[in-house]
């Protein structure tokens, strides 16, 4: 199993905190802070695309 390097949590108001991590194999991970053993994983490129799309407003309809 790859060693995941987790970033500090990204938190909204209240207890809504997410963590993003990466490993040395080009994978990216997203988890709820405190539950890092239950993560979603994909490539770093997929995470980059997701982040750019969210910043561009493509997920605003979910808010």
Secondary structure, 3 states (H helix, E strand, C coil): CCCCEECCCEECCCCCEEEEEECCCCEEEEEECCCCCCCEEEEHHHHHHHHHHHHCCCCHHHC
